[in-house]
């Protein structure tokens, strides 16, 4: 009974069901009602965990997010950096724009960086510099904040109240300049995807940084599937493939990813597998045997493919020049039939009104 659960257990319950991607409206409604009725009984940690849980499954509960926002926003600069970041990241995934909240943490971030740089420039005492360093945000924190800003389209507006574009570009430059080997080596999949997202939309391309990030993600995938690092792989490859100039990045070592994907395709959503094939083709990986190995997999899951999935499959096979003369006509023919069925379903028409000719 949720009414008998102490607040900490309610937050734990929300965290557990979101970790397995369970989007149960009744469960989240029960959690939300407890918070809405008595937000003061929940600790800051509990409220942050509940918001993070909503973000983890992209679940919108407007009254709950407003309640938590009213409770946390007045004290946002008193929160530890990690809690500010988790709240920002959750807003990004839920799709909630809180401009005042984002302006507050972004301006605090930039102010802390500027004050530290001034301290270094004037030769401040070490104890003073140490105090200034305490205010600095980590690279991963900056990347996750920027990731949320991009998702919420808060990166290109210029107003008298807040020049979002200028702050976004400054943050992007700071992130790129501070992503050295040691920093990248400590990043997880979510961090790497956020940095790639930032590089894509800021149009910044550092070949060395891209190589380090690609190599780092491969190390993460060498761990257990239960670690969940694969959750961010599709997003990471999407933005890496769109970063910088639109040309094949032949210097990236992608064979280990191909081997991993062949072994672990079932650990991903079907749409993620389709997207990954397309992005690997975009990045110049053209091993025909790799792409052909997925044909039986797509046959088995044909009815689950959406229109965008079919587009990704066709694009990837075309990019690596796997055409009918290599594979035969049947695979693309079946994809075409399924695509037409999806068009009919999406348009609301019945299949009886449309007949395939030829």
C-alpha positions in Angstrom: 0.0 0.0 0.0 1.6 3.2 -1.2 0.0 5.3 1.6 1.8 3.2 4.2 5.2 3.6 2.5 7.6 6.2 4.1 8.7 8.9 1.6 12.1 7.4 1.1 10.5 4.1 0.1 8.2 5.8 -2.3 11.2 7.5 -4.0 13.0 4.1 -4.1 9.9 2.5 -5.6 9.8 5.1 -8.4 13.5 4.6 -9.1 13.2 0.8 -9.3 10.2 0.8 -11.8 11.9 3.4 -14.0 15.2 1.5 -14.1 13.4 -1.4 -15.8 11.6 1.1 -18.2 8.2 0.4 -16.8 5.7 3.1 -17.9 2.8 2.3 -15.6 0.6 5.3 -15.3 -1.1 4.0 -12.2 2.2 3.5 -10.4 3.5 7.0 -11.3 0.1 8.5 -10.4 0.3 6.9 -6.9 3.8 8.2 -6.4 2.8 11.7 -7.7 -0.2 11.9 -5.4 2.0 11.2 -2.3 4.3 14.0 -3.3 1.6 16.5 -4.2 -0.3 15.9 -0.9 2.8 16.5 1.2 6.0 17.5 -0.6 7.6 18.7 2.6 7.7 15.2 4.0 10.1 14.2 1.2 13.8 15.0 1.4 15.5 16.8 -1.4 17.3 13.6 -2.4 13.9 11.8 -2.6 12.4 14.6 -4.8 15.4 14.5 -7.1 15.2 10.7 -7.4 11.5 10.9 -8.3 12.2 13.5 -11.0 15.1 11.4 -12.3 12.7 8.4 -12.5 10.2 10.4 -14.6 13.0 11.5 -16.9 14.3 7.9 -17.2 11.0 6.8 -18.9 10.2 10.2 -20.5 7.0 10.3 -18.4 5.1 13.6 -18.1 3.1 14.3 -14.9 2.6 18.1 -15.0 1.2 18.6 -11.6 3.9 16.5 -10.0 6.7 18.4 -11.8 5.2 21.7 -10.9 5.0 20.7 -7.2 8.6 19.5 -7.1 9.7 22.6 -9.0 8.0 24.9 -6.5 9.7 23.1 -3.7 13.2 22.9 -5.1 13.7 26.0 -7.3 13.9 28.6 -4.6 16.9 26.8 -3.1 18.5 25.6 -6.4 21.9 27.2 -5.7 22.0 25.5 -2.3 21.8 22.1 -4.0 25.0 20.1 -4.7 26.0 20.3 -8.4 25.0 16.7 -9.0 21.4 17.3 -7.9 21.1 20.4 -10.0 22.4 18.4 -13.0 20.0 15.5 -12.4 17.1 17.9 -12.2 18.1 19.6 -15.4 18.6 16.3 -17.2 15.2 15.1 -16.0 13.5 18.3 -17.3 15.2 17.7 -20.7 13.9 14.1 -21.0 10.4 15.0 -19.8 10.2 18.0 -22.1 9.6 20.6 -19.4 11.1 24.1 -20.0 12.0 26.0 -16.8 13.9 28.9 -18.3 14.5 30.6 -14.9 15.9 27.4 -13.5 18.2 26.8 -16.4 19.3 30.4 -16.5 20.1 30.3 -12.8 22.4 27.2 -13.0 24.0 28.3 -16.3 24.9 31.7 -15.1 26.2 30.2 -11.8 28.3 27.8 -13.8 29.8 30.5 -16.1 30.3 32.9 -13.1 32.3 30.2 -11.2 34.5 29.5 -14.2 35.1 33.2 -14.9 36.0 33.9 -11.3 38.4 31.0 -11.2 40.1 32.1 -14.4 40.5 35.6 -13.0 42.0 34.1 -9.8 44.6 32.2 -11.9 45.4 35.3 -14.0 46.1 37.5 -11.0 48.1 34.9 -9.2 45.7 34.4 -6.3 46.8 32.4 -3.3 46.4 28.6 -3.4 43.8 28.6 -0.6 41.7 31.2 -2.5 42.0 29.2 -5.7 41.0 26.0 -3.9 37.8 27.7 -2.7 37.1 28.9 -6.2 37.7 25.3 -7.6 34.9 24.1 -5.3 32.4 26.1 -7.2 33.5 24.7 -10.6 31.2 22.2 -12.4 32.7 19.0 -13.8 32.8 18.5 -17.6 30.2 15.8 -17.4 27.9 18.1 -15.4 28.3 20.8 -18.1 27.6 18.3 -20.8 24.4 17.0 -19.2 23.1 20.5 -18.7 23.8 21.4 -22.3 22.2 18.1 -23.5 19.0 19.2 -21.7 19.2 22.7 -23.2 19.5 21.3 -26.7 16.6 18.9 -26.2 14.4 21.8 -24.9 15.6 24.0 -27.8 17.1 26.5 -25.4 20.3 27.0 -27.4 19.6 29.4 -30.1 17.4 32.2 -28.7 18.7 35.7 -28.0 16.6 38.0 -25.7 17.4 40.9 -23.5 16.6 38.7 -20.5 18.9 35.8 -21.5 21.2 35.3 -24.5 20.9 31.5 -24.6 22.9 31.1 -27.8 25.9 32.9 -26.4 25.9 30.9 -23.2 25.4 27.7 -25.1 28.3 28.3 -27.4 30.6 29.3 -24.5 29.6 26.1 -22.6 30.3 24.0 -25.8 33.8 25.5 -26.1 34.5 24.9 -22.4 33.4 21.3 -22.7 35.5 20.6 -25.7 38.6 22.3 -24.3 38.4 20.3 -21.0 37.7 16.8 -22.5 41.2 15.5 -22.2 42.2 11.8 -21.9 41.7 11.7 -18.1 38.2 13.3 -18.3 37.0 11.0 -21.1 38.3 7.9 -19.4 35.9 8.6 -16.4 32.8 9.1 -18.5 29.9 6.7 -18.8 27.6 6.2 -21.8 25.2 8.9 -20.8 28.1 11.4 -20.5 29.6 10.5 -23.8 26.2 10.8 -25.6 25.7 14.2 -24.0 29.1 15.4 -25.2 28.4 14.1 -28.7 25.0 15.9 -28.7 26.8 19.1 -27.7 29.4 18.8 -30.4 26.8 18.1 -33.1 24.6 21.2 -32.3 27.5 23.5 -31.6 29.1 22.4 -34.9 32.4 21.8 -33.2 34.5 18.8 -34.5 37.7 17.6 -32.8 38.8 14.4 -34.5 41.0 13.5 -31.6 38.2 13.9 -29.1 35.8 11.9 -31.3 38.3 9.0 -31.4 38.8 9.1 -27.6 35.1 9.0 -27.1 34.5 6.1 -29.5 37.3 4.2 -27.9 36.0 4.9 -24.4 32.5 3.7 -25.2 33.9 0.4 -26.5 35.5 -0.1 -23.1 32.2 0.5 -21.4 30.5 -2.1 -23.7 33.1 -4.7 -22.7 31.4 -4.7 -19.3 28.2 -6.5 -18.4 24.9 -5.9 -20.3 23.4 -5.4 -16.8 25.4 -2.2 -16.4 23.1 -0.6 -18.9 25.7 1.4 -20.8 24.1 0.3 -24.2 21.1 2.5 -23.4 22.9 5.6 -24.8 24.7 3.9 -27.7 22.2 4.8 -30.4 22.1 8.4 -29.3 25.9 8.5 -29.1 26.4 7.2 -32.7 23.7 9.4 -34.1 25.4 12.6 -32.9 28.9 11.3 -33.7 27.9 10.6 -37.2 26.4 14.1 -37.6 29.3 15.9 -35.9 31.5 18.2 -37.9 31.7 18.0 -41.7 29.4 15.4 -43.3 31.9 12.9 -44.6 33.0 9.5 -43.7 35.3 9.3 -40.7 37.5 6.5 -41.9 39.9 6.7 -39.0 37.4 5.4 -36.5 37.8 1.8 -35.4 34.3 0.4 -35.6 34.9 -3.4 -36.0 34.6 -4.0 -32.2 31.2 -2.3 -32.3 30.1 -4.5 -35.2 31.1 -7.6 -33.2 29.4 -6.4 -30.1 26.2 -5.5 -32.0 26.0 -8.9 -33.7 26.2 -10.6 -30.2 23.9 -8.2 -28.3 21.3 -6.9 -30.8 18.5 -8.3 -28.6 19.7 -6.1 -25.7 18.6 -3.0 -27.6 15.3 -1.7 -28.9 14.7 -2.8 -32.5 14.7 0.9 -33.6 18.1 1.4 -32.0 19.5 -1.6 -34.0 18.2 -0.1 -37.2 19.6 3.3 -36.3 23.0 1.9 -35.3 23.4 0.2 -38.7 22.6 3.4 -40.5 25.0 5.4 -38.4 27.8 2.9 -38.8 27.3 3.1 -42.5 27.4 6.9 -42.3 30.8 6.6 -40.5 32.2 4.5 -43.3 31.9 1.0 -41.9 31.1 -1.0 -45.1 31.7 -4.7 -44.2 29.0 -6.4 -46.3 29.0 -9.5 -44.2 28.1 -7.5 -41.1 25.0 -5.9 -42.7 23.9 -9.2 -44.3 24.1 -10.9 -41.0 21.1 -8.8 -39.8 18.8 -9.8 -42.7 17.4 -12.9 -40.8 17.0 -10.8 -37.7 14.9 -8.2 -39.7 12.8 -11.0 -41.3 12.0 -12.3 -37.8 11.0 -8.9 -36.5 9.5 -7.5 -39.8 6.1 -6.8 -38.2 7.7 -4.7 -35.5 9.5 -2.4 -37.8 8.2 1.2 -38.1 8.5 3.4 -41.1 11.6 5.1 -39.8 13.2 1.7 -39.1 12.7 0.7 -42.7 14.2 3.9 -43.8 17.3 3.3 -41.7 17.7 -0.2 -43.0 17.4 0.9 -46.6 19.7 3.9 -46.1 22.4 1.7 -44.5 22.3 -1.0 -47.1 22.4 1.6 -49.9 25.3 3.5 -48.3 27.5 0.4 -48.3 26.3 -0.6 -51.8 24.4 -3.7 -50.8 21.9 -3.8 -53.6 19.6 -6.4 -55.1 22.4 -7.7 -57.4 24.2 -8.9 -54.2 21.3 -10.0 -52.0 18.5 -10.8 -54.4 15.2 -9.0 -54.7 13.3 -10.6 -51.8 14.5 -8.7 -48.8 13.9 -5.2 -50.2 10.6 -6.4 -51.7 9.4 -7.6 -48.3 10.6 -4.3 -46.7 8.6 -2.4 -49.4 5.4 -4.4 -48.7 5.8 -3.8 -45.0 6.5 -0.1 -45.5 3.3 0.2 -47.6 1.3 -1.5 -44.8 2.7 1.0 -42.3 1.7 3.9 -44.5 -1.8 2.6 -44.8 -2.0 2.1 -41.0 -0.7 5.6 -40.3 -3.1 7.2 -42.7 -6.0 5.5 -41.1 -7.1 3.7 -44.2 -7.8 0.0 -44.4 -5.7 -2.3 -46.5 -8.8 -3.1 -48.6 -8.7 0.3 -50.2 -5.1 -0.1 -51.4 -3.8 -2.7 -53.7 -0.2 -3.3 -54.7 0.2 -3.4 -58.5 3.2 -5.4 -59.8 
